[in-house]
Structures are given as C-alpha cells and as structure tokens.
Amino acid sequence: MDKVKNISLGGFSFTIEETAYNALNTYLVEVHKHLSTNADKDEILYDIEQRMAELLKDQMKGREVVISQDIQYLISVLGRPEQYVDDEENTASTPQFSNSFKGRKLYRDIDDKKLGGVLSGISYYFKWDVTLLRIVFALLIFANISFFAFSVNGKGISFTSTLIVLYFIFWGVVPAAVTTSEKLEMKGEEVNLDTLSNFKTSFPSQRREWTKSLTDKKIAGVLGGLALYLSINSTWLRIAYVAVVLFSLPIFHQMGVLAIIGYFILAAVLKNPTLATEEVHSLKTSDTAITSPQRNNFFFMLLKGVFYFIAIVICIPLFIALIGTIISVFGATIAGGVTLLTLSDYLPYLLAHQWQVVVLYLASGLLLLVPISLIVLLALKLFAKGFRTPKAWVVANVLCLVVGIMLLLTVLGSVGKEFVTASEVETKIPITSTADTLVISEKASTPYDGFVSLHERGVDLRNNVYFTDIQPTNDSLPYLLITKKSKGRTVSEATENASRLEFPIEFNKNVIELPNHYTLKKGNVFRDQEVKVSLCVPAGKYVKTIANRQFYMFQKWHPILEKNALYKVTKDSIIQVTSNN
C-alpha cells in the first residue's frame, strides 16, 4: 500500500503513487536542468509532458493509478538527458535518414498547409516533394481527363470530381499533426527527449522539396533550386531555359509566354529555405551514401525522367526551327534548280536592282548580330562570375545597330521612291460569241488559296483582281474592258509596269473564264499592280455570274450585283432575273 497524489501532466489528470511521483519529479528536474540554456524550454517541457501523458494512457490500459513501473517505462522510451550529451555533436552533424515506413504515421501537416495540409502530409509520408505534388494535383484537377470517368447510378463522374471528393474525405478522416509528438511521427522521427528538445532547431526533414536557392540564384533562385533538387548542373539548366524562351517566342508564341509566366509563378509559390536547410540539401547531393536511397525514390526518378524527356522534345523542334529560320533568311536551293520558298526567292520581285539586294543582306546581317551578341552577353552575365562588359563590345554593337538601320533605311527609301507615281493601261477585248446569254466564270490556276504563289515562270498574286460591273453598250458586240494599274518612279515606268503583268482570259463559246490572279514573270517587280474587269453588253442579252468557294474576284462585287445570278441588259440599266441559289 502506498500514498497517492493527483497531478496534471501535459494537460491531463493522473492519480499517481508517491514513489512514482518522486521518480517522475526527479526525472523532470533533470530534464529542466538539461534545457536550462534553451530559450524555448517552457514550450519543450510542455511537449515532453504531453508525450508522457500519451505514453501513460497507452501503458496503463484501464488502470487508475500510475505506478513506478510506468515511470520507468517513460524514462526508457524518452531516455535520460545525459545519454544525449555525448552524442549531441554527432547527431547534429550527421543526421540519419531512413526510407522505411516503420514509425511514420499519416497526418495532415497544418504547419505547411495550403488547404487542410492534405498534400503536405502525404508528401511527408511518402517523402515526395510537396511543391511538385501540388503542381501534379492541380494539373489533374483542371485537366478534366474524360477517359478516367466512371459511372455511378447511370451518371458519369469525372476523374477531377473524384479527386476533389477524395481530398475532402482525406481532410475529414486523417487527423492533423497538432502536438510536437505527432509532428515527429509524421516526419518519421523517433519521439524521445532529444527529438522533442531539438524539434525547433533540428535538421530539416528528410522529405525532398523543391525550394528556391539562396546560394545559387540569378533571378529569384528558381532554377538554382531545381538544379539542387535534380542534382544537375544549374548552368546548363539555365542555358536550356534561356534557349527555350528565346527560340520559342518568335516561333511558338504560347510556349515562350507560358515558360515566362510559369517561371514567375514558381518564383512566387516556391518557399525560401533557410541557409541551414540548403546546406543539408547540398550535403545530400554530395554524399552518395545518403542520396542513394533518395535516388531510388520512384517519384523522384519519374520526375527526372519526365524532365529530360520534355527537354528533348522541346529542343529538337526548336533546333529544326532555328535551322529553318536561318535558311529562310539567307536562302537555299535544292537539286534541279528549284528554290525553297524562302526570302531569297521573293526578293527579285520586290527589289529591282542588285545593289538593293546586297545592301539588304548586309543590313540584315548587321542587325542580326545585335540580338545574338545580347544573348551571348546575357549568358556570360548569368553563368560567368565577375564578368564585365567590355567597352569595345558596346561600341561594336552600337555601330552594327546604327549602320544596319542606315543601310536598311537606304534600301527602303530607294524602293519607296518607286511607289510615288501611279498609271494605268486600258485594253478592250471583243467577244465574238453570238449567244443570247454570256456566262462569267472565274478560273483558279491552282488550288492554293494564299495571296502569293511562286512557280518556275514567275509569281501569281491574288486579291488585287476585281470584276467590277456589267454595263450596257451601244456596240453590236459585247466586249471586256481590262484596266491594269501600277505604280513606279515615273509615269512612264508605272505604265510599263502595268503593261508587263499578264492576265490570261479564256473564251469557251459563251463562257468567259477570268483568272483569279495576275502573273509577274521573272524580271518584273511588284509595284502594287491591280486589275479591274468590266463587261460591256448590248441591250437584250443576258449575263449569268458563276462563283464558288474558290473564287476571290467576286468578293468585290458592285452592290447591285450578286453571285450565281442571271441578269438582263437593257438600254440603260441591268435587271436581275433570278436570285442566287
């Protein structure tokens, strides 16, 4: 028989034998002395008492009084303060990491929560990166992957809805890690006197996490943190990112914009680690004995494989696009003398003099050197420590820019002078058909629907050919009035440019086939040429207009005329007989 006392331990009430009370009090005094230099000793003592209360509840198993054996059990689990003093430095310098699930419990992490701490708790349990886990979960939510849908009571439930429901079920079922003991269990660490007393100053959790880098940062430390996470060189990672952005912006606009937006989103979302945290991550990277278990982590290996796959998929088309861009600027030919559709193929139809072509290429080369030089400078600034921009580099780039612009303006000015004067040539083509009805049809030379079509004879230009109207005439025979317009440096030059364009019209009995383009043969230049066609018909005859989806000319009809309609020509007007169908 022994005396008993009532005590409060960790917020819980216990009845305890006097001998057990004395042993517990002695132990707590030792712990208090051990924590005397710790600024958070009161909070740590409360955490230790809470852990004691949890252990006592499990140990008593329905008994009402705490006995001495229970206190001995507490001390054996938590350990005495002196046993941690000798190994304190080794524990701090060489933290032990384990991939085993033993001793690890599933909780919600309310300290690093975005919405309930569900994903953060899962990331601790499986030792996954919480940032990447959140990114994957968000992508699955918004993707609305239809082939994962299943049916309940005849109604389809999408995979997205299922994820949301499971998330809230997890939130309601899994407890939150509130006490220090629960937080240690969540992280897979032993709950003893040492871990409880060092909880706030202990090494970071063994959970891998993509954070910003404090020591290897150029712009917010996003790529430096990713390089540390993937254990790769940050320099090549930055070069790859800059290459993707620079090459995708002019070619794949959305990809480049998303890469930039994604970077700034990550800069805002990723956490800033403490310097000690980053040093531990660096230690993990350099120590193969520590990192080898982590490298076998399926989630980590899958992420690294996906990263390299995406890099290859992006870089190959960007490299091909870069080669294509260089070819399109400087031109290239293939076997048989047929040129690729490049800038060099169209220049002879824009520039009348060879010196203009030479000066344009020289100006383009000088101006192209400026962005290339800026890219090189940016790379050196980012990746070469202590690099300073040479003054000669600045002078050379300014000269390239100024001279290039001056040469370009010289070419543009000389070409612009060839558009200052306009002139036209009018041609009358008689129609010998004696039929009462004339049919106007448009003939497309090729199925190509673009504005310009390049071929071996020259170039076809569309959208500047118009069938304007039908007019009554006092002549006995109908005729076409073709008006060709052009511009030039002088009136005579503009007239010559207009007369040189080809507009081949075909007559097939009473059918008049008008081409939907005009042709500039090699040796001629584009000077805003235009062709207008007017049909003049004696009174009493009929005109039928035919158009289909390939036709361009009939998009410019006079307001009183319609496509696919029949008209009767009177002495002073045009009467519509049937509507379009």
C-alpha positions in Angstrom: 0.0 0.0 0.0 1.3 3.5 -0.9 0.2 7.0 -0.8 -1.2 8.6 -3.9 -1.3 12.1 -5.4 -3.3 13.8 -8.1 -1.2 15.6 -10.7 -1.7 17.4 -14.0 0.7 16.2 -16.7 0.5 17.7 -20.2 -3.0 18.9 -19.6 -4.3 15.5 -18.4 -5.2 14.5 -14.8 -3.5 11.4 -13.3 -3.5 9.7 -9.9 0.0 8.6 -9.1 1.7 6.7 -6.3 4.0 8.7 -4.1 7.2 6.7 -5.1 6.3 7.0 -8.8 5.6 10.7 -8.3 9.1 11.2 -6.7 10.8 9.3 -9.6 8.8 11.4 -12.2 9.6 14.6 -10.4 13.3 13.8 -10.3 13.3 13.0 -14.0 11.6 16.3 -14.8 14.1 18.2 -12.7 16.9 16.6 -14.7 15.2 17.5 -18.0 14.7 21.1 -16.8 18.4 21.4 -16.0 19.3 19.9 -19.4 17.1 22.6 -21.1 18.1 25.5 -18.8 20.0 27.2 -21.7 17.3 26.7 -24.3 15.1 29.8 -24.9 12.1 27.6 -25.6 12.4 25.4 -22.6 8.9 26.0 -21.3 7.3 25.0 -24.6 9.6 22.0 -24.9 8.8 20.9 -21.3 5.1 21.1 -22.2 5.7 19.0 -25.3 7.6 16.4 -23.2 4.8 16.3 -20.7 2.2 15.8 -23.4 4.3 12.9 -24.8 4.4 11.4 -21.3 0.7 11.7 -20.9 0.2 9.8 -24.3 2.6 7.1 -23.2 0.9 6.7 -19.8 -2.5 6.4 -21.3 -1.3 3.6 -23.6 0.7 1.9 -20.8 -2.0 1.9 -18.0 -4.6 0.1 -20.1 -7.6 0.8 -17.8 -5.7 1.1 -14.5 -6.5 4.1 -12.4 -3.2 4.7 -10.6 0.3 5.3 -12.1 2.9 3.1 -10.5 6.7 3.2 -10.5 7.0 0.7 -13.4 5.1 3.1 -15.6 7.6 5.9 -14.8 10.5 3.5 -15.6 8.8 2.8 -19.0 8.5 6.5 -19.7 12.2 7.0 -19.0 13.2 4.0 -21.1 11.2 5.4 -24.1 12.2 9.1 -23.7 15.7 8.5 -22.5 17.7 10.4 -19.9 19.3 13.8 -20.7 22.8 12.7 -20.1 22.8 9.9 -22.7 22.3 12.6 -25.4 25.0 15.0 -24.3 28.0 12.9 -25.6 26.4 12.2 -29.0 24.9 15.7 -29.5 27.5 16.9 -31.9 27.4 13.7 -34.0 23.7 13.8 -34.1 23.7 17.4 -35.3 26.4 16.9 -38.0 25.4 13.6 -39.4 21.6 13.2 -39.4 20.3 9.7 -40.0 17.7 9.3 -42.8 15.5 6.3 -43.4 13.3 5.4 -46.2 11.3 2.8 -44.1 7.7 3.5 -43.4 8.2 2.0 -39.9 7.4 4.6 -37.2 6.0 7.0 -39.7 2.3 7.9 -39.3 0.0 9.7 -41.7 -1.2 13.1 -40.5 -2.3 16.4 -42.1 0.5 18.9 -42.0 -1.2 22.1 -40.7 2.2 24.0 -40.5 2.7 23.9 -44.2 -0.8 23.8 -45.4 -2.5 25.4 -48.4 -5.9 23.7 -48.0 -6.1 21.5 -45.0 -2.5 20.2 -45.2 -3.5 17.1 -47.0 -0.9 17.0 -49.7 1.8 18.2 -47.4 1.0 15.3 -45.0 1.1 12.8 -47.9 4.4 14.2 -49.1 5.9 13.6 -45.6 4.6 10.0 -45.6 6.0 9.1 -49.0 8.9 11.5 -48.9 7.8 13.3 -52.0 8.3 16.9 -53.0 5.3 18.8 -51.8 5.6 21.5 -54.4 5.6 19.1 -57.3 2.9 17.0 -55.7 0.7 20.1 -55.6 1.5 21.0 -59.2 0.6 17.5 -60.4 -2.6 17.5 -58.3 -3.6 20.9 -59.7 -3.0 19.8 -63.3 -5.1 16.7 -62.7 -7.9 18.9 -61.3 -8.0 21.3 -64.2 -7.3 18.7 -67.0 -10.7 17.0 -66.5 -9.4 13.8 -68.0 -12.6 12.3 -69.5 -11.2 8.7 -70.0 -10.9 8.3 -66.3 -14.6 8.9 -65.8 -16.7 6.1 -64.3 -20.5 5.7 -63.8 -22.5 5.8 -60.6 -26.2 5.3 -60.8 -26.1 5.9 -64.5 -24.3 9.3 -64.2 -20.7 9.9 -65.1 -18.3 11.2 -62.5 -15.1 12.7 -63.9 -11.7 11.9 -62.5 -11.4 15.5 -61.4 -14.6 15.3 -59.3 -13.3 12.0 -57.8 -10.0 13.7 -56.8 -11.8 16.5 -55.1 -14.1 14.2 -53.2 -11.2 12.0 -52.1 -9.3 15.2 -51.0 -12.1 16.3 -48.7 -12.7 12.7 -47.4 -8.9 12.6 -46.5 -9.3 16.0 -44.9 -12.1 14.8 -42.7 -10.7 11.3 -41.8 -7.0 11.9 -41.3 -6.1 13.7 -38.1 -4.0 16.8 -38.1 -0.5 16.8 -36.6 -1.1 19.2 -33.7 1.3 18.2 -31.0 5.1 18.0 -31.3 4.9 14.3 -30.9 2.5 13.9 -33.8 4.7 16.2 -36.0 7.7 14.0 -35.2 5.7 10.8 -36.0 4.5 12.4 -39.3 8.1 13.0 -40.3 9.2 9.5 -39.3 11.4 10.6 -36.4 11.6 8.9 -33.0 9.7 10.7 -30.2 12.2 10.9 -27.3 13.7 13.6 -25.1 16.3 14.5 -27.6 14.0 15.0 -30.6 11.4 16.8 -28.5 14.0 19.2 -27.1 15.7 19.8 -30.5 12.5 19.9 -32.6 12.7 23.6 -33.4 16.5 23.6 -34.1 16.8 20.1 -35.6 17.9 19.4 -39.2 15.3 19.7 -41.9 13.1 16.8 -42.6 14.3 14.1 -45.0 11.4 14.9 -47.3 12.7 16.2 -50.6 11.3 19.5 -51.5 11.9 21.9 -54.4 12.6 25.3 -52.9 14.4 28.4 -54.1 18.1 28.5 -53.8 19.7 31.1 -51.5 23.3 30.5 -52.6 22.8 29.8 -56.4 20.3 32.3 -57.6 20.3 34.7 -60.6 16.6 35.6 -60.8 14.7 34.5 -57.6 16.7 31.2 -57.3 14.0 29.1 -59.1 16.4 27.2 -61.5 19.1 27.0 -58.8 16.7 25.3 -56.5 15.6 22.9 -59.3 19.2 22.1 -60.2 19.8 21.3 -56.5 16.7 19.2 -56.3 17.5 17.2 -59.5 21.3 17.0 -58.7 22.3 18.5 -62.0 24.4 21.5 -63.1 22.5 24.8 -62.8 24.5 26.4 -65.6 23.2 24.0 -68.3 19.7 24.2 -66.8 19.7 28.0 -67.2 21.2 27.8 -70.7 18.4 25.3 -71.7 15.7 27.6 -70.2 17.0 30.7 -71.9 17.3 28.8 -75.2 13.7 27.6 -74.9 12.3 31.0 -74.2 14.4 32.8 -76.9 13.7 30.3 -79.7 10.0 29.7 -78.8 8.9 33.3 -78.6 9.2 34.1 -82.3 8.0 30.6 -83.5 5.8 29.0 -80.8 4.5 32.1 -79.1 2.3 30.3 -76.5 5.2 28.1 -75.4 7.5 31.0 -74.8 4.9 33.0 -72.9 3.9 30.0 -70.7 7.6 29.4 -69.9 8.0 33.0 -68.7 4.7 33.1 -66.8 5.4 29.7 -65.2 8.8 31.0 -64.0 7.3 33.9 -62.2 4.5 31.8 -60.7 7.2 29.4 -59.3 9.1 32.4 -58.0 6.0 33.4 -56.1 5.0 30.0 -54.9 8.3 28.3 -54.0 9.4 28.7 -50.4 12.6 30.4 -49.3 14.7 27.8 -47.4 16.9 28.7 -44.5 20.6 28.6 -45.2 21.0 25.6 -43.0 18.3 23.8 -45.0 20.1 24.4 -48.2 23.4 23.3 -46.7 21.8 20.0 -45.7 20.4 19.5 -49.3 23.9 20.2 -50.6 25.2 17.6 -48.2 22.7 15.1 -49.5 23.7 15.8 -53.1 27.4 15.3 -52.5 27.2 12.3 -50.2 26.3 9.2 -52.2 25.7 7.2 -49.0 22.9 9.5 -48.1 21.5 10.2 -51.5 21.4 6.7 -52.9 18.2 5.8 -51.1 16.6 9.0 -52.3 17.7 8.4 -55.9 15.7 5.1 -55.7 12.6 7.0 -54.9 10.1 6.3 -57.7 8.5 9.7 -57.7 11.9 11.4 -57.9 13.2 9.2 -60.7 9.9 9.6 -62.6 10.1 13.4 -62.3 13.7 13.4 -63.5 12.9 11.2 -66.5 9.9 13.4 -67.4 12.2 16.5 -67.2 14.7 15.0 -69.6 12.0 13.8 -72.0 10.4 17.2 -72.1 13.8 18.9 -72.7 14.5 16.6 -75.6 11.0 17.0 -77.1 11.3 20.8 -76.9 14.9 21.2 -78.0 14.7 19.0 -81.2 11.9 21.0 -82.9 13.5 24.3 -81.7 16.8 23.3 -83.3 14.9 22.4 -86.5 13.0 25.7 -86.4 16.3 27.6 -85.9 17.9 25.9 -89.0 14.7 26.7 -90.9 14.8 30.4 -89.9 18.4 30.7 -91.0 17.6 29.1 -94.3 14.6 31.4 -94.8 16.7 34.5 -94.2 19.7 33.6 -96.4 18.0 31.3 -98.8 18.9 27.8 -100.1 18.4 25.7 -103.2 17.7 22.1 -103.8 18.5 19.7 -106.6 17.2 20.6 -110.0 17.4 24.3 -109.6 14.1 24.6 -107.8 14.4 27.0 -104.9 12.8 26.6 -101.5 10.1 29.1 -100.6 12.4 31.5 -98.8 13.1 35.2 -98.7 15.7 35.0 -101.4 13.1 33.7 -103.8 10.8 36.7 -103.4 13.4 39.4 -103.3 13.8 39.6 -107.1 10.1 40.5 -107.3 10.5 43.3 -104.7 13.9 44.8 -105.5 14.6 46.0 -109.0 18.4 46.5 -108.6 21.1 44.0 -107.5 22.7 46.6 -105.2 19.5 46.8 -103.2 19.7 43.0 -102.6 23.3 43.2 -101.5 22.7 46.1 -99.1 19.6 44.5 -97.6 21.6 41.3 -96.8 24.4 43.4 -95.3 21.9 45.4 -93.2 20.1 42.2 -92.1 23.4 40.6 -91.1 24.5 43.6 -89.0 21.1 43.9 -87.3 21.1 40.1 -86.6 24.4 40.4 -84.9 22.9 42.6 -82.2 20.4 40.1 -80.6 23.0 37.3 -81.0 25.5 39.4 -79.2 23.0 40.3 -76.5 22.2 36.6 -76.0 25.9 35.8 -75.6 26.3 38.7 -73.1 23.3 37.6 -71.1 24.7 34.0 -70.9 28.1 35.4 -69.8 26.4 37.6 -67.2 24.4 34.7 -65.8 26.9 31.9 -65.9 30.4 33.6 -65.6 31.1 35.1 -62.2 32.6 38.6 -62.2 32.2 39.1 -66.0 32.2 42.8 -67.0 31.0 44.1 -70.3 34.0 45.3 -72.5 33.7 48.8 -73.9 34.7 47.5 -77.3 31.7 45.2 -77.2 29.4 48.2 -76.6 30.9 50.3 -79.3 30.8 47.4 -81.8 27.1 46.7 -81.1 26.2 50.3 -81.4 28.0 50.6 -84.7 26.3 47.4 -86.0 22.9 48.8 -85.0 23.4 52.3 -86.4 25.0 51.1 -89.7 22.4 48.3 -90.1 19.5 50.7 -89.6 21.0 53.3 -92.0 21.5 50.6 -94.7 18.0 49.3 -94.2 16.6 52.8 -94.5 18.6 53.3 -97.7 17.0 50.3 -99.3 13.5 51.1 -98.0 13.9 54.7 -99.3 15.0 53.7 -102.7 12.1 51.2 -103.0 9.6 53.7 -101.6 10.5 56.1 -104.4 9.3 53.5 -106.9 5.7 53.7 -105.5 5.2 57.5 -105.8 3.5 57.7 -109.2 0.5 55.7 -110.5 -0.6 55.0 -114.0 -3.0 52.6 -115.8 -3.3 50.8 -119.1 -6.8 50.1 -120.6 -7.4 47.2 -123.0 -10.6 46.4 -124.9 -11.1 42.7 -125.8 -14.0 41.9 -128.1 -16.3 38.9 -127.5 -17.2 37.1 -130.7 -19.9 34.8 -129.3 -23.4 35.4 -130.7 -25.2 33.6 -127.9 -28.0 35.4 -126.1 -26.5 34.6 -122.6 -23.0 35.2 -121.6 -21.5 33.3 -118.6 -18.9 34.9 -116.4 -16.8 32.3 -114.5 -13.7 32.5 -112.5 -10.8 30.2 -113.2 -8.4 29.3 -110.4 -4.9 28.5 -111.6 -4.1 26.3 -108.6 -5.9 25.0 -105.5 -3.6 27.2 -103.4 -5.7 29.8 -101.6 -2.9 32.2 -100.4 -2.1 35.7 -101.6 1.2 34.7 -103.4 2.0 31.6 -105.4 5.6 31.1 -106.6 6.4 28.9 -109.6 9.1 28.4 -112.2 7.7 31.0 -114.6 7.2 33.7 -112.0 4.7 34.6 -109.3 0.9 34.8 -109.1 -0.7 37.4 -107.0 -4.3 37.3 -105.9 -6.8 39.7 -104.1 -5.9 42.6 -106.5 -8.2 41.3 -109.3 -11.7 42.6 -109.4 -14.8 42.1 -111.6 -16.3 45.5 -111.1 -19.6 45.7 -113.1 -21.8 44.9 -116.1 -22.5 47.9 -118.4 -24.8 48.4 -121.4 -23.1 49.4 -124.6 -24.3 50.7 -128.0 -21.8 48.5 -129.8 -23.2 45.5 -131.7 -20.8 43.0 -130.0 -20.0 42.6 -126.2 -16.5 43.2 -125.0 -14.3 43.2 -121.9 -12.7 46.3 -120.6 -9.5 45.4 -118.8 -7.9 48.2 -116.7 -4.4 47.4 -115.4 -3.0 49.8 -112.8 0.6 50.0 -111.3 3.0 52.4 -109.6 6.5 53.5 -110.4 9.2 56.1 -110.0 7.8 58.0 -113.1 4.6 57.8 -115.1 6.3 56.0 -118.0 7.8 53.5 -115.5 4.4 52.9 -113.9 2.8 52.5 -117.3 5.5 50.0 -118.3 5.0 48.0 -115.0 1.2 47.8 -115.7 1.6 46.7 -119.3 4.0 43.9 -118.3 1.7 42.0 -116.0 -0.1 39.0 -117.5 -3.9 38.4 -117.2 -4.8 35.5 -119.4 -8.5 35.3 -120.3 -10.0 32.2 -121.8 -13.1 32.1 -124.0 -15.1 28.8 -124.4 -18.1 29.5 -126.6 -20.3 31.8 -124.5 -18.3 31.2 -121.3 -15.8 33.8 -120.3 -13.2 32.4 -117.8 -11.4 35.1 -115.8 -8.3 34.2 -113.8 -8.4 34.9 -110.1 -4.8 36.3 -110.3 -2.3 38.1 -112.4 1.2 36.9 -113.1 4.5 38.7 -112.8 7.1 37.0 -114.9 10.8 36.8 -113.8 12.5 40.2 -114.3 9.4 42.2 -113.3 8.8 43.7 -109.9 5.7 44.2 -107.7 4.6 47.8 -107.6 1.1 47.4 -106.2 -0.4 46.2 -109.5 -4.2 45.9 -109.8 -6.6 44.5 -112.5 -10.2 45.6 -112.9 -12.6 43.9 -115.3 -15.8 45.4 -116.7 -18.2 43.5 -119.1 -20.0 45.7 -121.7 -23.0 44.0 -123.2 -25.5 45.2 -125.9 -29.2 45.6 -124.8 -31.3 42.5 -125.0 -28.7 40.0 -123.9 -28.4 38.1 -120.6 -25.4 37.7 -118.3 -25.0 34.9 -115.8 -22.5 35.1 -113.0 -21.0 31.9 -111.5 -18.9 31.8 -108.4 -17.9 29.1 -105.9 -15.8 28.8 -102.7 -12.5 29.1 -104.6 -13.3 32.4 -106.2 -11.8 35.6 -104.9 -12.8 38.1 -107.6 -16.5 38.0 -106.8 -15.8 39.2 -103.2 -15.5 42.7 -104.6 -18.9 42.9 -106.5 -20.6 46.2 -107.2 -23.5 46.5 -104.6 -26.3 45.8 -107.2 -24.7 42.5 -108.4 -24.9 39.1 -106.8 -23.1 35.9 -107.2 -24.7 33.0 -109.1 -27.5 35.2 -110.5 -29.0 35.9 -114.0 -29.2 39.5 -115.3 -30.8 41.1 -118.4 -29.2 44.1 -120.0 -31.5 46.9 -121.2 -30.6 50.1 -122.9 -29.8 52.0 -119.8 -29.9 49.5 -116.9 -29.2 46.0 -115.6 -32.2 43.9 -114.4 -31.9 40.9 -112.2 -33.9 38.0 -113.5 -33.1 35.2 -110.9 -31.6 35.4 -107.5 -28.5 33.5 -106.3 -29.0 29.9 -105.4 
